[in-house]
Amino acid sequence: MPSLSTVRRSAPTSTPPAAPPAGPTPPAGATLPAGPTQPVAAAAAPTPEATDRTTRAGAEPVLAVVPRRNPWTWVGVAGVGLLVAMFVNGLVTNPGWDWATFGRYVATETVIRALGTTIQLTVLGTVAGFALGLVLAAMRLSSNAFLRTVAWAYIWAFRSIPLIVQLLFWFNIAYLYPTISFGLPFGPSFGSVSTNDLFGALGAAVLGLALHQAAYAAEIIRGGILSVDEGQREAASALGIPRRRQLARIVLPQAMRSILPNAANEVISLFKGTSIVSVLAIPELFYQVQVIYGRNSRVVPLLLVATVWYIVLTTLLSIGQYYVERHFARGSARSLPPTPLQRLRARWAGIATPAARRPEGVVR
C-alpha cells in the first residue's frame, strides 16, 4: 500500500478540465444541425477600466445630467419682465417726467456747486465722526468704569435725539453761549470769540453730522473689535507688543472685515442724510433743487435731478466699498474671487472663442 507522501507526490498539479456542456454528447464524426439550437455566447459587458478609457479619450458621455425644469420660474420671469417693460415705457412716454427740463438742469453750474457742498459735508462728517467714534469705542472697551459710563451716556444721548433736532440745536447754540472763552478751566480767560462767528451754518451742520455719526461709528467699531478672537490679543501680550501697536497692527486689520460693511452703510446714509441740512439754508444739493423748482414749478424733473446724482454717488461709494473689503480680505482667503470686471472679461473671452476650436462631443 503506498504511503501518504507517495500519494501527495503523485497528485495532479494541473487544473481540472472544464465541465462538458449540458445535454447529450453527439457521436464522433456527426454534424451539428444548423439553427437556433446551438448556444450563442453573450456580448461581454464593458469593464469600468474600459469605460474610464473611453471617457478619457474624449468620447461623448452616454448619460447627461439635465436640471429639473420648473415652469413657474419662467412665469415669474415673464411677470417681472412685463413690469419692467411697463415702467420703462412710462419713463419714455409719460410727459410728466419732462426729460427736457431734466437735461437742462442736471449739469448746470448751480447744481454742480451744490453737489460739491454735499460731498464736502459727507467727507467732513465721516472723518470727524469715525475719529471720535474710535475714541468712544476705546472708552467703552476700557477697564475703567468711569470712561465706560461716559462713552455709554454719549452714545445713548446722540442716538436718542433726532438728527434734525441736533442740527437746529447747534445752529442756535449762541442763545446758550453767546461767546466762547479760552483759558484755564474755572479760572481766568485769555480770550473769547463770538459763537456766531465761530459756528456758522456750515460749521453747525458739520458739527451736528459728526457728533451724530460718532455715536453710531463707536458701536460699529466696538462690534468689529469684539469679533476678533481674544487669543490674538493674548498672544500679542505674551510677545511683549505694546497695547497701542496691538490695536493698530493686529486687532484693527482683522476687525475691518466686520467693520467695513456697516461703516459703508453709515457713510451712504450720511451722504443721503445731508439733505436734512436744508433746514439751515445751506446750499447743498437738495436745497438747491428746492430753490430751482420753487421758481419754475417743475417739481418732478428737478427731484429727478437730485435722485440721479444721489444714485450716481452712492454707486461710486459702493464700488469703493467693494475694493476696500477685497483689500482687507486678503488675510482670510488663499485666493481672492475675481472682480466683476475680471468675470466680464472671462465671459467675453468664452463667447468670442470660435465654435470650430471647441472639441467635438463637448456638451455645453
VEXZA-378719 format. One line per field, with one value per residue: residue number from 1; chain; x, y, z of N, C-alpha, C in turn. Coordinates in steps of 0.2 Angstrom, whole numbers, plus 5000, padded with zeros to 4 digits. Atoms other than C-alpha are relative to their C-alpha. Layout:
<rs>
num [NUM|...]
cadena [A|...]
n_px [X|...]
n_py [Y|...]
n_pz [Z|...]
ca_px [X|...]
ca_py [Y|...]
ca_pz [Z|...]
c_px [X|...]
c_py [Y|...]
c_pz [Z|...]
</rs>
This chain:
<rs>
num [1|2|3|4|5|6|7|8|9|10|11|12|13|14|15|16|17|18|19|20|21|22|23|24|25|26|27|28|29|30|31|32|33|34|35|36|37|38|39|40|41|42|43|44|45|46|47|48|49|50|51|52|53|54|55|56|57|58|59|60|61|62|63|64|65|66|67|68|69|70|71|72|73|74|75|76|77|78|79|80|81|82|83|84|85|86|87|88|89|90|91|92|93|94|95|96|97|98|99|100|101|102|103|104|105|106|107|108|109|110|111|112|113|114|115|116|117|118|119|120|121|122|123|124|125|126|127|128|129|130|131|132|133|134|135|136|137|138|139|140|141|142|143|144|145|146|147|148|149|150|151|152|153|154|155|156|157|158|159|160|161|162|163|164|165|166|167|168|169|170|171|172|173|174|175|176|177|178|179|180|181|182|183|184|185|186|187|188|189|190|191|192|193|194|195|196|197|198|199|200|201|202|203|204|205|206|207|208|209|210|211|212|213|214|215|216|217|218|219|220|221|222|223|224|225|226|227|228|229|230|231|232|233|234|235|236|237|238|239|240|241|242|243|244|245|246|247|248|249|250|251|252|253|254|255|256|257|258|259|260|261|262|263|264|265|266|267|268|269|270|271|272|273|274|275|276|277|278|279|280|281|282|283|284|285|286|287|288|289|290|291|292|293|294|295|296|297|298|299|300|301|302|303|304|305|306|307|308|309|310|311|312|313|314|315|316|317|318|319|320|321|322|323|324|325|326|327|328|329|330|331|332|333|334|335|336|337|338|339|340|341|342|343|344|345|346|347|348|349|350|351|352|353|354|355|356|357|358|359|360|361|362|363|364]
cadena [A|A|A|A|A|A|A|A|A|A|A|A|A|A|A|A|A|A|A|A|A|A|A|A|A|A|A|A|A|A|A|A|A|A|A|A|A|A|A|A|A|A|A|A|A|A|A|A|A|A|A|A|A|A|A|A|A|A|A|A|A|A|A|A|A|A|A|A|A|A|A|A|A|A|A|A|A|A|A|A|A|A|A|A|A|A|A|A|A|A|A|A|A|A|A|A|A|A|A|A|A|A|A|A|A|A|A|A|A|A|A|A|A|A|A|A|A|A|A|A|A|A|A|A|A|A|A|A|A|A|A|A|A|A|A|A|A|A|A|A|A|A|A|A|A|A|A|A|A|A|A|A|A|A|A|A|A|A|A|A|A|A|A|A|A|A|A|A|A|A|A|A|A|A|A|A|A|A|A|A|A|A|A|A|A|A|A|A|A|A|A|A|A|A|A|A|A|A|A|A|A|A|A|A|A|A|A|A|A|A|A|A|A|A|A|A|A|A|A|A|A|A|A|A|A|A|A|A|A|A|A|A|A|A|A|A|A|A|A|A|A|A|A|A|A|A|A|A|A|A|A|A|A|A|A|A|A|A|A|A|A|A|A|A|A|A|A|A|A|A|A|A|A|A|A|A|A|A|A|A|A|A|A|A|A|A|A|A|A|A|A|A|A|A|A|A|A|A|A|A|A|A|A|A|A|A|A|A|A|A|A|A|A|A|A|A|A|A|A|A|A|A|A|A|A|A|A|A|A|A|A|A|A|A|A|A|A|A|A|A|A|A|A|A|A|A|A|A|A|A|A|A|A|A|A|A|A|A|A|A|A|A|A|A]
n_px [5004|4995|5000|5003|4995|5000|5006|5000|4995|5003|5006|4999|4999|5004|5007|5005|5003|5006|5006|5003|5006|5006|5004|4997|4994|5000|4995|4994|5001|5007|5001|5005|5005|5000|5006|4999|4999|4993|5000|4996|4997|5002|4995|4997|5001|4994|4997|4999|4994|5001|5004|4996|4996|5004|5001|4994|4998|5004|5006|5006|5003|5006|5005|4999|5004|5005|5003|5008|5003|5005|5003|5002|4995|5001|5006|4998|4996|5004|5004|4995|4998|5006|5000|4994|5002|5005|4997|4996|5005|5002|4995|4999|5006|5004|4997|4999|4993|4997|4993|4997|4998|4995|4993|4998|4997|4996|4993|4999|4995|5003|5001|4993|4997|5004|4997|4994|5001|5003|4995|4996|5003|4999|4993|4998|5004|4997|4993|5000|5004|4997|4994|5003|5003|4994|4999|5006|5000|4994|5003|5005|4996|4995|5002|5002|5007|5002|5000|5005|5006|5000|5001|5007|5005|5000|5004|5007|5003|5000|5004|5007|5003|5000|4995|5003|5000|4993|4998|5003|4997|4994|5000|5002|4996|4998|5005|4998|4994|4999|4993|4996|4994|4995|4996|5000|5007|5002|4995|5000|5001|4995|5003|5006|5002|5007|5002|5003|4994|4997|5004|5005|5004|4997|4997|5005|5002|4995|5000|5005|4999|4994|5002|5005|4997|4996|5004|5001|4993|4997|5003|4998|4993|4999|5002|4995|4994|5002|5001|4994|4999|4996|4994|4996|4998|4996|4994|4996|4998|4995|4994|4997|5002|5004|5007|5001|4998|5004|5006|4999|4997|5003|5008|5004|5000|5005|5007|5003|5004|5007|5001|5001|5007|5004|4998|5002|5007|5001|4998|5005|5006|4998|5000|5007|5003|4998|5005|5004|4997|5004|5004|4995|4999|4994|5001|4998|5004|5007|5002|4999|5006|5006|5000|5001|5007|5005|5000|5003|5005|4998|4998|4998|4993|4995|4999|4996|4993|4997|5000|4994|4994|4999|4999|4994|4995|5001|4997|4993|4998|5000|4995|4995|5001|4998|4992|4997|5001|4996|4993|4999|5002|4995|4997|5005|5001|4994|5001|5005|5005|4999|5004|5005|4997|4996|5005|5002|4995|5000|5006|4999|4995|5004|5005|4997|4997|5004|5003|4996|4994|5002|5000|5006|5004|5000|5007|5000]
n_py [4994|4994|4995|4994|4996|5002|4998|4992|4999|5002|4996|4996|4993|4996|4999|5005|4998|4996|5005|5000|4997|5004|5003|5006|4999|5003|5005|4998|5000|4998|4993|4996|4997|4993|4997|4997|5005|4999|4994|4994|4997|4993|4995|4999|4993|4996|5000|4993|4997|4998|4994|4994|4998|4997|4993|4996|4999|4995|5002|4996|5004|5003|4997|4993|4998|4995|4997|5001|4995|4997|4995|4994|4995|4996|4995|4994|4995|4997|4994|4994|4997|4995|4994|4995|4997|4995|4994|4997|4997|4994|4995|4997|4998|4995|4994|4997|5000|4993|5001|4994|4996|5004|4999|4993|4998|5006|4998|4993|4998|4999|5007|5003|4997|5003|5006|4999|4998|5006|5005|4998|5001|5007|5002|4997|5004|5007|5000|4998|5004|5006|4999|5000|5007|5005|4998|5002|5008|5001|4998|5005|5006|4998|5004|4995|4999|4993|4999|5004|4997|4994|5002|5003|4995|4997|5004|5000|4993|4998|5004|4999|4994|5000|4996|4993|4996|4999|4995|4994|4998|4997|4994|4994|5001|4993|4998|5003|4998|4995|5000|5006|4998|5005|4998|5005|5002|4996|4995|4994|5001|4996|4998|5002|4999|5001|5006|4999|5000|5006|5006|4998|5006|5006|5003|5004|5006|5005|5002|5004|5007|5004|5002|5005|5005|5003|5005|5006|5003|5003|5007|5004|5002|5005|5006|5003|5002|5006|5006|5003|5005|4998|5003|4996|4995|5004|5001|4993|4998|5004|4998|4993|4995|4995|5000|4996|5003|5005|4997|4998|5005|5007|5001|4996|5004|5006|4997|4996|5004|4999|4993|4997|5000|4995|4993|4998|4998|4994|4995|4999|4997|4993|4996|4998|4996|4993|4996|4997|4993|4995|4996|4994|4995|5001|5002|5007|5002|5000|4994|4996|5002|4996|4993|4999|5002|4994|4994|5002|5004|5007|5003|5007|5000|4997|5005|5005|4998|5002|5008|5003|4999|5004|5006|5001|5000|5006|5005|4999|5002|5008|5003|4999|5005|5006|5000|4999|5006|5005|4999|5003|5007|5004|5004|5005|5004|5001|4996|4996|5001|4995|4994|5000|4999|5007|5005|4998|5002|5007|5002|4997|5004|5007|4999|4998|5005|5003|5007|5005|5002|5004|5008|5003|5004|4996|4998|4994]
n_pz [5000|5000|4994|5001|5003|5007|5003|5000|5006|5007|5001|5006|4999|5005|4998|5003|5006|4999|5001|5007|5000|4999|5005|5002|5004|5006|5002|5004|5007|5002|5001|4996|5004|5000|4997|4993|4994|4997|4995|5003|4994|4999|5001|4994|4997|5000|4994|4998|5003|5007|5000|4998|5006|5006|4998|5000|5007|5002|5003|4997|4994|5001|4997|4998|4994|5002|4994|4999|5003|4996|5004|4996|5001|5006|4999|4996|5005|5005|4997|4999|5006|5002|4995|5002|5006|4999|4997|5005|5004|4996|5000|5006|5003|4995|5000|4994|4998|5003|5000|5002|4994|4997|5003|4999|4994|4996|4999|5000|4995|4993|4997|4999|4994|4994|4999|4997|4993|4998|4999|4995|4994|4999|4999|4993|4995|5000|4997|4993|4996|4999|4995|4993|4999|4998|4993|4996|5000|4996|4994|4998|4998|4995|4994|4995|5000|5001|5007|5003|4999|5004|5007|5001|5000|5006|5005|4998|5001|5007|5004|4998|5003|5007|5003|5002|4993|4999|5004|4998|4994|5001|5004|4995|4994|4997|4995|4993|4999|5005|5001|4998|4997|5000|4994|4995|4998|4994|4999|5004|5007|5004|5006|5001|5007|5000|5003|5006|5004|5000|5003|5005|5002|5002|4994|4996|5004|4999|4993|4998|5004|4997|4993|5001|5003|4996|4996|5003|5002|4994|4999|5005|4998|4995|5002|5004|4995|4996|5004|5001|4995|4994|5001|5004|4995|4995|5003|5001|4993|4998|5004|4998|5004|4996|5001|5006|5007|5001|5003|5007|5004|4999|4999|5005|5007|5000|4998|5006|5004|4997|5000|5006|5003|4997|5000|5007|4999|4997|5004|5005|4997|4998|5007|5001|4995|5001|5002|4995|4998|5004|4995|4998|5006|5003|5007|5003|5006|4999|4999|5006|5004|4998|5002|5007|5001|4997|5005|5006|4999|5003|4994|5002|5003|4996|4995|5004|5001|4993|4999|5004|4997|4994|5002|5003|4995|4996|5004|4999|4993|4999|5004|4996|4995|5002|5001|4993|4996|5003|4997|4993|5000|5002|4994|4999|5006|5004|5006|5000|5006|5005|5000|5006|5006|5002|5003|5006|5005|5001|5004|5007|5004|5002|5005|5006|5002|5006|4998|5003|4996|4994|5002|5002|4995|4993|4999|4997]
ca_px [5000|5008|5012|5004|5019|5018|5000|5003|5018|5008|4993|4990|4996|4986|4969|4954|4946|4931|4914|4906|4891|4874|4864|4868|4885|4885|4894|4911|4910|4892|4887|4878|4861|4861|4848|4845|4848|4867|4870|4877|4889|4883|4892|4904|4899|4912|4923|4925|4943|4937|4923|4936|4947|4933|4929|4947|4948|4935|4920|4903|4895|4881|4871|4869|4863|4848|4842|4824|4813|4802|4789|4784|4801|4798|4781|4789|4802|4789|4779|4794|4800|4782|4783|4800|4794|4779|4790|4802|4788|4781|4798|4799|4781|4774|4776|4776|4794|4799|4815|4819|4819|4829|4843|4843|4847|4856|4873|4871|4884|4872|4868|4887|4892|4878|4884|4901|4894|4885|4901|4911|4898|4899|4918|4920|4906|4913|4931|4927|4913|4923|4939|4928|4919|4936|4939|4922|4924|4941|4932|4918|4931|4941|4943|4939|4921|4920|4926|4914|4900|4904|4905|4889|4880|4886|4880|4864|4860|4865|4857|4841|4839|4834|4847|4836|4834|4853|4856|4844|4852|4869|4864|4856|4870|4873|4857|4865|4883|4885|4904|4917|4931|4948|4958|4960|4945|4936|4950|4955|4950|4964|4952|4935|4926|4908|4899|4890|4907|4914|4899|4891|4878|4890|4900|4885|4880|4897|4897|4880|4883|4900|4893|4878|4889|4901|4888|4884|4903|4908|4896|4901|4920|4917|4907|4921|4935|4925|4923|4942|4947|4954|4968|4975|4977|4984|4997|5002|5003|5014|5026|5028|5019|5013|4994|4994|5003|4992|4977|4984|4993|4984|4966|4960|4966|4956|4941|4940|4932|4917|4918|4918|4900|4892|4903|4900|4881|4883|4893|4880|4866|4876|4878|4859|4856|4865|4849|4842|4854|4842|4833|4849|4848|4864|4865|4868|4860|4843|4841|4847|4834|4821|4826|4825|4808|4801|4805|4799|4787|4795|4795|4796|4811|4820|4818|4824|4840|4843|4839|4851|4865|4862|4861|4877|4887|4880|4885|4903|4904|4898|4911|4924|4917|4919|4938|4942|4933|4943|4959|4956|4950|4967|4972|4956|4957|4970|4964|4953|4937|4938|4931|4916|4927|4938|4922|4916|4932|4932|4914|4918|4933|4922|4909|4922|4930|4926|4915|4926|4940|4929|4932|4919|4906|4908|4890|4888]
ca_py [5000|5017|5029|5046|5055|5045|5049|5068|5067|5059|5071|5080|5098|5104|5112|5101|5101|5112|5103|5097|5107|5101|5089|5074|5072|5069|5054|5056|5062|5068|5085|5098|5104|5122|5133|5141|5125|5130|5141|5159|5167|5184|5200|5204|5220|5234|5234|5250|5252|5252|5265|5276|5275|5279|5294|5300|5298|5312|5302|5310|5304|5292|5300|5319|5327|5338|5350|5349|5360|5372|5381|5393|5401|5406|5413|5424|5430|5434|5444|5454|5457|5464|5475|5482|5485|5494|5505|5509|5513|5525|5534|5536|5540|5550|5568|5572|5567|5582|5575|5591|5601|5587|5588|5607|5607|5590|5598|5616|5626|5629|5610|5605|5618|5611|5594|5599|5606|5589|5579|5591|5589|5570|5569|5581|5572|5555|5559|5568|5556|5540|5548|5552|5535|5526|5536|5532|5513|5513|5521|5508|5494|5502|5493|5510|5511|5530|5530|5516|5526|5542|5534|5524|5540|5549|5535|5534|5553|5555|5540|5545|5563|5565|5572|5587|5592|5591|5602|5615|5615|5618|5631|5641|5637|5656|5658|5647|5653|5670|5669|5655|5659|5651|5650|5639|5628|5638|5651|5667|5668|5673|5677|5675|5674|5676|5660|5666|5670|5653|5642|5647|5637|5626|5624|5619|5607|5598|5598|5591|5577|5572|5571|5561|5550|5547|5538|5525|5523|5519|5504|5498|5499|5491|5477|5474|5474|5461|5450|5447|5432|5435|5424|5436|5449|5436|5431|5449|5452|5437|5443|5460|5470|5487|5489|5503|5493|5478|5489|5496|5481|5466|5469|5483|5474|5459|5469|5479|5464|5466|5485|5489|5483|5493|5508|5509|5509|5523|5533|5531|5535|5551|5556|5555|5562|5578|5583|5587|5602|5611|5617|5628|5636|5628|5627|5608|5598|5595|5613|5620|5609|5616|5633|5630|5621|5635|5647|5637|5625|5609|5599|5581|5584|5594|5580|5568|5578|5576|5557|5554|5562|5553|5537|5540|5545|5530|5519|5526|5523|5505|5502|5509|5498|5483|5486|5491|5475|5465|5473|5468|5450|5445|5438|5427|5419|5410|5417|5431|5429|5438|5456|5459|5466|5450|5440|5450|5448|5430|5428|5439|5428|5412|5420|5426|5409|5402|5386|5377|5377|5368|5349|5339|5330|5343|5346|5364]
ca_pz [5000|4995|5009|5011|5005|4989|4986|4989|4976|4963|4965|4948|4948|4933|4934|4931|4914|4911|4913|4897|4892|4897|4886|4876|4868|4849|4842|4834|4816|4817|4811|4822|4814|4809|4819|4835|4845|4846|4861|4856|4868|4875|4872|4886|4897|4896|4911|4922|4915|4898|4902|4910|4895|4883|4894|4895|4876|4874|4868|4871|4888|4887|4900|4903|4919|4915|4928|4934|4924|4934|4923|4937|4936|4919|4923|4937|4924|4912|4925|4931|4914|4910|4925|4920|4902|4908|4919|4906|4894|4907|4908|4890|4885|4901|4898|4916|4918|4907|4902|4893|4909|4917|4904|4906|4924|4928|4925|4927|4937|4952|4954|4952|4965|4977|4974|4979|4996|4998|4996|5007|5021|5019|5019|5035|5044|5040|5045|5061|5066|5064|5073|5088|5086|5088|5104|5111|5106|5115|5130|5130|5130|5143|5160|5169|5174|5173|5155|5150|5158|5149|5132|5135|5140|5125|5113|5122|5121|5102|5096|5105|5098|5080|5068|5063|5082|5084|5069|5075|5092|5086|5074|5089|5101|5103|5113|5127|5124|5116|5117|5119|5130|5130|5146|5162|5167|5181|5180|5171|5152|5140|5126|5119|5102|5097|5094|5079|5071|5076|5071|5055|5046|5038|5054|5064|5050|5051|5070|5071|5057|5065|5083|5077|5066|5080|5091|5078|5072|5090|5091|5074|5079|5095|5087|5075|5089|5099|5084|5084|5094|5112|5108|5096|5110|5122|5110|5106|5125|5128|5114|5123|5110|5117|5118|5105|5092|5096|5091|5076|5069|5075|5080|5068|5052|5057|5064|5047|5039|5051|5052|5034|5028|5042|5041|5022|5026|5038|5026|5012|5025|5030|5011|5009|5026|5021|5013|5030|5032|5020|5036|5039|5022|5017|4998|4996|4983|4989|4995|4978|4969|4980|4976|4957|4957|4968|4954|4939|4947|4938|4954|4946|4934|4947|4960|4947|4945|4964|4963|4949|4957|4974|4964|4955|4970|4980|4966|4967|4986|4984|4971|4983|4997|4987|4983|5001|5008|4995|5001|5019|5014|5009|5026|5026|5009|4999|4983|4981|4970|4953|4952|4941|4928|4928|4926|4912|4903|4906|4899|4884|4880|4881|4870|4857|4856|4838|4839|4827|4840|4853|4854|4846|4858|4872|4879|4884]
c_px [5004|4999|4996|5004|5000|4994|5000|5005|4997|4993|5001|5000|4996|4993|4995|4997|4993|4994|4997|4993|4994|4997|5004|5006|4999|5005|5005|4998|4993|5000|4995|4995|5001|4993|5001|5001|5007|5000|5005|5003|4998|5005|5002|4998|5007|5002|5001|5006|4999|4995|5004|5004|4996|4998|5006|5001|4996|4994|4994|4997|4994|4994|5002|4995|4996|4997|4993|4997|4994|4996|4998|5006|4999|4994|5002|5004|4996|4996|5004|5002|4994|5000|5005|4999|4995|5003|5004|4996|4997|5005|5001|4994|4996|5003|5001|5007|5004|5007|5004|5002|5006|5007|5002|5003|5004|5007|5002|5005|4997|4999|5007|5003|4996|5002|5007|4999|4998|5006|5005|4997|5001|5007|5002|4996|5002|5007|5000|4996|5004|5007|4997|4997|5005|5002|4995|5000|5006|4998|4995|5004|5005|4998|4998|4993|4998|5000|4995|4993|4999|4998|4993|4995|5000|4996|4993|4996|5000|4997|4992|4997|5001|5005|4998|5000|5007|5003|4998|5003|5006|5000|4998|5004|5001|4995|5002|5007|5002|5007|5003|5006|5005|5005|5000|4993|4999|5005|4999|4999|5006|4997|4993|4998|4992|4998|4997|5006|5004|4996|4995|4995|5003|5004|4996|4997|5005|5000|4995|5000|5006|4998|4995|5003|5004|4997|4999|5007|5003|4997|5002|5008|5000|4998|5006|5006|4998|4999|5007|5001|5005|5007|5005|5004|5005|5007|5004|5003|5006|5006|5003|4998|4996|4992|4998|5001|4996|4993|5001|5003|4997|4992|4997|5000|4995|4993|4997|4995|4992|4998|4997|4993|4996|5002|4998|4992|4999|5002|4995|4994|5002|5000|4993|4997|5002|4994|4996|5003|4997|4996|5004|5001|5007|4999|5003|4995|4993|4997|5000|4994|4994|4999|4998|4993|4995|4999|4996|4994|5000|5002|5003|5007|5005|5002|5004|5007|5003|5001|5005|5006|5001|5001|5007|5006|5000|5003|5008|5003|4999|5005|5007|5000|5002|5008|5003|4999|5005|5007|5001|4998|5006|5003|4995|4999|5006|5000|4994|4995|5001|4995|4995|5003|5004|4995|4997|5005|5000|4994|5001|5005|4997|4995|5004|5004|4996|4997|5004|5006|4998|5000|4993|4997|5000|4993|5001|4993]
c_py [5006|5004|5006|5005|4998|5002|5008|5001|4999|5003|5005|5008|5005|5002|4995|5003|5003|4995|5000|5004|4995|4997|4994|5001|4997|4995|5003|5000|5003|5008|5003|5003|5007|5002|5003|4995|5001|5006|5005|5003|5008|5005|5002|5008|5004|5001|5008|5003|5002|5006|5006|5002|5003|5007|5005|5001|5006|4999|5004|4995|4997|5003|5007|5002|5006|5003|5000|5006|5003|5006|5006|5005|5004|5005|5006|5004|5004|5006|5006|5003|5005|5006|5005|5003|5005|5007|5004|5004|5006|5006|5003|5004|5005|5007|5004|5000|5006|4999|5006|5005|4996|5001|5007|5002|4995|5002|5007|5002|5000|4993|4997|5003|4997|4993|5000|5001|4993|4995|5003|4999|4992|4998|5003|4996|4993|5000|5001|4995|4993|5001|5000|4993|4995|5002|4997|4992|4998|5001|4994|4993|5001|4996|5005|5001|5007|5001|4996|5004|5006|4999|4997|5006|5004|4997|5000|5007|5001|4996|5001|5007|5000|5005|5007|5005|5002|5006|5007|5003|5003|5006|5006|4999|5007|5002|4997|5003|5005|5001|4994|5003|4995|5002|4993|4998|5003|5005|5006|4998|5004|5003|4997|5002|4999|4993|5000|5000|4993|4994|5004|4995|4994|4997|4996|4994|4994|4998|4995|4993|4996|4997|4994|4994|4996|4994|4993|4997|4997|4993|4996|4998|4995|4993|4996|4998|4994|4994|4997|4995|5002|4997|5004|5005|4997|4999|5006|5002|4996|5001|5007|5005|5005|5000|5004|4997|4994|5002|5001|4995|4993|5000|5004|4997|4994|5002|5004|4996|5000|5007|5003|5000|5005|5007|5003|5002|5006|5006|5002|5003|5008|5004|5002|5004|5008|5005|5004|5007|5005|5004|5006|5004|4999|4998|4993|4998|5000|5007|5004|4998|5003|5007|5001|4998|5005|5005|4998|4995|4993|4996|4993|5000|5002|4995|4994|5002|4998|4992|4997|5001|4996|4993|4999|5000|4994|4994|5000|4998|4993|4997|5000|4995|4993|4999|5000|4993|4994|5001|4997|4992|4996|4996|4994|4995|4999|5003|5004|4999|5005|5006|4999|5002|4994|4995|5002|4999|4993|4997|5002|4995|4993|5001|5001|4994|4997|4993|4995|4998|4996|4993|4997|4995|5003|5003|5006|5001]
c_pz [5000|5006|4998|4996|4992|4996|4999|4994|4994|4999|4994|5002|4995|5002|4997|4994|5001|4999|4994|5000|5001|4994|4997|4995|4993|4998|4996|4993|4998|4999|5004|4995|5001|5003|5006|5006|5002|5004|4997|5006|5000|5000|5007|5002|5000|5008|5002|4997|4993|4999|5001|4994|4994|5002|4999|4992|4997|4997|5004|5006|4998|5003|5002|5005|4997|5006|5000|4998|5005|4996|5004|5000|4994|5000|5005|4996|4996|5003|5002|4994|4997|5004|4998|4993|5001|5003|4996|4995|5003|5000|4994|4997|5005|4999|5006|5003|4998|5000|4997|5006|5004|4997|5000|5006|5003|5001|5000|5006|5007|5003|5001|5006|5007|5001|5003|5008|5003|5002|5005|5007|5002|5002|5007|5005|5001|5004|5007|5004|5001|5004|5007|5002|5002|5007|5005|5000|5005|5008|5003|5002|5005|5007|5006|4999|4998|4992|4996|5001|4996|4993|4999|5000|4994|4994|5001|4998|4992|4996|5002|4997|4993|4997|4999|5007|5002|4996|5002|5006|4999|4996|5005|5006|5003|5005|5007|5001|4995|4998|5003|5002|5000|5006|5005|5002|5007|5002|4995|4992|4997|4993|4998|4992|5000|4997|4993|4994|4999|4997|4995|4998|4998|5006|5005|4997|5001|5007|5001|4996|5003|5007|5000|4997|5005|5005|4997|4998|5006|5001|4994|5001|5005|4999|4996|5004|5004|4996|4999|5006|5006|5000|4997|5005|5005|4997|4999|5007|5002|4996|5002|4996|5004|4997|4994|4994|4999|4996|4993|4995|5000|5000|4995|4993|5000|5001|4994|4996|5003|5000|4993|4997|5004|5000|4993|5000|5003|4996|4994|5003|5002|4993|4999|5005|5000|4998|5006|5002|4996|5005|5002|4995|4997|4993|4998|4995|5000|5001|4993|4995|5002|4998|4992|4999|5003|4995|4994|5000|4996|5006|4998|4997|5005|5006|4997|4999|5007|5001|4996|5003|5007|4997|4997|5005|5005|4997|5001|5007|5001|4996|5005|5006|4998|4999|5007|5004|4996|5002|5007|5000|4998|5005|5001|4995|4996|4994|5000|4994|4994|5001|4994|4993|4997|4997|4994|4994|4998|4996|4993|4996|4999|4995|4993|4998|4994|5002|4997|5004|5006|4998|4999|5006|5007|5001|5004|5003]
</rs>
